[in-house]
Amino acid sequence: MNKCIFLDRDGVLNVDRVDYVYRLEDLIIPNGTIEALQRLKAAGYLLIVITNQSGIAKGIYTREDVWKCHNYFQEQCGNLLDDIYFSPHHEKFTTNSLTRKPDSLMIEKAMAKYQIDPNVSWMIGDAHRDIHAGKKAGVKTIHITHKPQESLSAITTDNLLEASELVLS
């Protein structure tokens, strides 16, 4: 069985925007993010992105735009990410889908494909839906937030680098 860090994209791997991140010029990688991924990978974790991409359902951008951003991020971090799962759905624009967080189907699919042990795996996200999905899948959670008093996770931190230090401690 493998151990894994499931990572939300916007707000964790890159700076989030209110108007969606789908152009390369808008994809800003926070300081310490690549270092965090390097540390986690060196410790033997699979690194899998689990992200809602409702802008696809809304017609704002395409699946190809998501892949362009993912491939650019992979170039910047030395191809440390093992896979990406994204949900193109939004309940107001498409039929509801269990792949969309806060449901956990994307995580569960990755766990089956990569033989991941939930007892030694984590979901790191910046939204309540990430924490809900992680808990539904039975993995530990870390909430990246500046409002820890409002978190649904027992563990909170300010950024991915600090989250990686907590996982590795």
C-alpha positions as CSV (number, residue, x, y, z in Angstrom):
1,M,0.0,0.0,0.0
2,N,1.1,3.5,-0.8
3,K,0.9,6.7,1.2
4,C,-0.4,9.9,-0.5
5,I,-0.8,13.6,-0.1
6,F,-4.0,14.7,-1.9
7,L,-3.7,18.4,-2.8
8,D,-6.3,20.9,-3.7
9,R,-5.0,23.2,-6.5
10,D,-6.3,26.8,-6.2
11,G,-5.3,28.2,-2.9
12,V,-2.8,25.4,-2.1
13,L,-0.5,24.8,-5.1
14,N,-1.2,28.2,-6.6
15,V,-2.6,31.6,-5.5
16,D,-6.4,31.5,-5.8
17,R,-8.3,34.2,-7.7
18,V,-12.0,35.1,-7.5
19,D,-12.2,34.9,-11.3
20,Y,-10.6,31.5,-11.8
21,V,-7.1,30.4,-12.6
22,Y,-7.0,29.0,-16.2
23,R,-4.4,31.2,-18.0
24,L,-0.7,30.6,-17.4
25,E,-0.1,34.3,-16.6
26,D,-2.5,34.0,-13.7
27,L,-0.9,30.8,-12.2
28,I,1.3,32.1,-9.4
29,I,3.1,29.5,-7.3
30,P,3.6,30.7,-3.7
31,N,7.0,30.7,-2.1
32,G,7.8,27.4,-0.5
33,T,5.3,25.3,-2.5
34,I,7.9,23.5,-4.6
35,E,10.1,22.9,-1.6
36,A,7.1,21.4,0.3
37,L,6.4,19.1,-2.6
38,Q,10.1,18.1,-2.8
39,R,10.1,17.2,0.9
40,L,6.9,15.2,0.7
41,K,8.1,13.3,-2.4
42,A,11.5,12.5,-0.8
43,A,9.5,11.1,2.2
44,G,7.9,8.6,-0.2
45,Y,4.4,10.2,-0.6
46,L,2.5,10.1,-3.9
47,L,1.3,13.6,-4.7
48,I,-2.1,13.8,-6.4
49,V,-4.1,16.9,-7.2
50,I,-7.8,16.8,-6.4
51,T,-9.6,19.9,-7.7
52,N,-13.0,21.2,-8.7
53,Q,-12.9,23.0,-12.0
54,S,-16.5,24.4,-12.3
55,G,-15.4,27.0,-14.8
56,I,-15.6,24.3,-17.4
57,A,-19.3,23.7,-16.7
58,K,-19.8,27.5,-16.7
59,G,-18.2,27.8,-20.1
60,I,-15.4,30.1,-18.8
61,Y,-12.5,27.8,-19.8
62,T,-11.9,24.3,-21.2
63,R,-10.4,21.0,-20.0
64,E,-7.4,21.9,-22.2
65,D,-6.9,25.0,-20.1
66,V,-6.8,22.9,-17.0
67,W,-4.2,20.6,-18.6
68,K,-2.1,23.6,-19.8
69,C,-2.0,24.9,-16.2
70,H,-1.2,21.5,-14.8
71,N,1.6,20.8,-17.3
72,Y,3.1,24.3,-16.6
73,F,3.0,23.6,-12.9
74,Q,4.7,20.2,-13.5
75,E,7.5,21.9,-15.5
76,Q,8.0,24.4,-12.7
77,C,8.2,21.7,-10.0
78,G,10.2,19.1,-11.8
79,N,7.2,16.7,-12.5
80,L,6.7,15.9,-8.8
81,L,3.0,15.5,-9.1
82,D,1.9,11.9,-9.8
83,D,-1.6,12.6,-11.1
84,I,-4.5,15.1,-11.3
85,Y,-8.2,14.5,-10.9
86,F,-10.5,17.3,-11.7
87,S,-14.3,17.6,-11.6
88,P,-15.6,19.8,-14.5
89,H,-19.1,19.9,-12.9
90,H,-21.2,22.5,-11.2
91,E,-24.7,21.7,-9.9
92,K,-26.2,24.8,-11.4
93,F,-24.8,24.1,-14.9
94,T,-24.5,20.3,-15.2
95,T,-26.0,17.3,-13.4
96,N,-24.6,16.9,-9.9
97,S,-21.6,14.6,-9.7
98,L,-20.1,12.7,-6.8
99,T,-16.7,13.7,-8.2
100,R,-17.2,17.3,-7.1
101,K,-15.9,18.0,-3.7
102,P,-17.2,17.9,-0.9
103,D,-17.9,14.4,-2.2
104,S,-14.9,12.1,-2.2
105,L,-15.2,10.1,-5.4
106,M,-12.0,11.6,-7.0
107,I,-10.0,10.7,-3.9
108,E,-11.6,7.2,-3.8
109,K,-10.7,6.6,-7.5
110,A,-7.1,7.6,-6.9
111,M,-6.9,5.4,-3.8
112,A,-8.1,2.4,-5.9
113,K,-5.8,3.1,-8.8
114,Y,-2.7,3.7,-6.8
115,Q,-3.4,1.3,-3.9
116,I,-3.3,4.1,-1.3
117,D,-3.7,3.4,2.4
118,P,-6.0,6.1,3.8
119,N,-4.5,5.6,7.3
120,V,-1.2,7.1,6.2
121,S,-2.5,9.6,3.7
122,W,-3.6,13.3,3.9
123,M,-5.9,15.8,2.1
124,I,-4.5,19.3,2.2
125,G,-7.0,22.0,1.1
126,D,-8.0,25.6,1.7
127,A,-11.8,25.2,1.7
128,H,-14.3,23.3,3.8
129,R,-15.3,21.2,0.8
130,D,-11.7,19.9,0.7
131,I,-11.8,18.9,4.4
132,H,-15.2,17.2,3.9
133,A,-13.9,15.2,1.0
134,G,-10.8,14.1,2.9
135,K,-12.8,13.0,5.9
136,K,-15.4,11.1,3.7
137,A,-12.4,9.3,2.1
138,G,-11.0,8.4,5.5
139,V,-7.7,10.4,5.3
140,K,-6.3,12.9,7.7
141,T,-6.8,16.6,6.8
142,I,-4.9,19.8,7.0
143,H,-6.8,23.1,6.3
144,I,-4.7,25.9,4.9
145,T,-6.5,28.9,6.4
146,H,-6.0,32.2,8.1
147,K,-9.2,31.6,10.2
148,P,-8.3,28.4,12.2
149,Q,-11.2,28.9,14.6
150,E,-13.6,28.3,11.7
151,S,-11.9,25.2,10.4
152,L,-13.5,21.7,10.2
153,S,-10.0,20.2,10.4
154,A,-8.1,19.5,13.7
155,I,-4.9,20.7,11.9
156,T,-4.6,24.1,10.3
157,T,-1.7,26.0,8.9
158,D,-1.0,29.1,6.7
159,N,0.6,27.5,3.7
160,L,1.8,24.2,2.0
161,L,5.3,24.4,3.4
162,E,4.1,24.5,7.0
163,A,1.6,21.7,6.1
164,S,4.5,19.6,4.8
165,E,6.4,20.2,8.0
166,L,3.4,19.0,10.1
167,V,3.0,15.8,7.9
168,L,6.7,15.0,8.2
169,S,7.0,15.7,12.0
